[in-house]
Amino acid sequence: MIDVKELRSKTPAEVQDVLVELAKEQFGLRMQKSIGQLTQTHLLKRVSRDIARVKTVMGESKDG
């Protein structure tokens, strides 16, 4: 799980890098699930929520 306080202390470029890494991880997990290799299906939900957290922090920095 990603710490929101830690995200807020990063630069926008670093936050974007975190988002890209999470998207890659999500893609890999979806591929594993599609071929039946993924046994820990809860990881998909966790990564999706982490992506939402990152996007929320990115939106906050644009407003303020």
C-alpha positions in Angstrom: 0.0 0.0 0.0 1.3 3.4 -0.9 1.6 6.1 1.8 -0.2 9.3 0.8 2.0 11.5 3.0 5.1 10.1 1.2 3.5 10.8 -2.2 2.7 14.4 -1.3 6.3 15.1 -0.5 7.5 13.9 -4.0 7.9 16.1 -7.0 5.2 15.8 -9.8 7.7 13.9 -12.0 8.4 11.4 -9.2 4.6 10.9 -8.6 4.2 10.3 -12.4 6.9 7.6 -12.2 5.1 5.9 -9.4 1.9 5.9 -11.5 3.7 4.4 -14.5 5.2 1.6 -12.3 1.8 0.8 -10.8 0.2 0.7 -14.2 2.9 -1.8 -15.3 2.3 -3.9 -12.2 -1.5 -3.8 -12.8 -1.0 -5.0 -16.4 1.3 -7.8 -15.3 -1.2 -9.0 -12.7 -4.1 -8.8 -15.3 -2.1 -11.0 -17.7 -1.3 -13.5 -14.9 -5.0 -13.7 -14.0 -6.0 -14.2 -17.7 -3.7 -17.2 -18.1 -4.6 -18.6 -14.6 -1.3 -18.0 -12.9 -2.5 -15.4 -10.4 -3.2 -17.0 -7.1 -3.3 -13.8 -5.0 -6.2 -12.1 -6.7 -6.4 -9.5 -3.9 -3.3 -7.8 -5.4 -5.4 -6.5 -8.3 -7.7 -4.6 -6.0 -4.7 -3.3 -4.0 -2.9 -2.0 -7.1 -6.1 -0.4 -8.4 -6.6 1.5 -5.2 -3.0 2.6 -5.1 -3.4 4.0 -8.6 -6.5 5.9 -7.5 -4.5 7.3 -4.5 -1.7 8.5 -6.8 -4.2 10.1 -9.2 -5.9 11.8 -6.3 -2.6 13.3 -5.1 -1.8 14.4 -8.6 -5.2 16.2 -8.8 -4.6 17.9 -5.4 -1.3 19.3 -6.6 -2.9 20.8 -9.7 -5.6 22.6 -7.7 -3.4 24.1 -5.0 
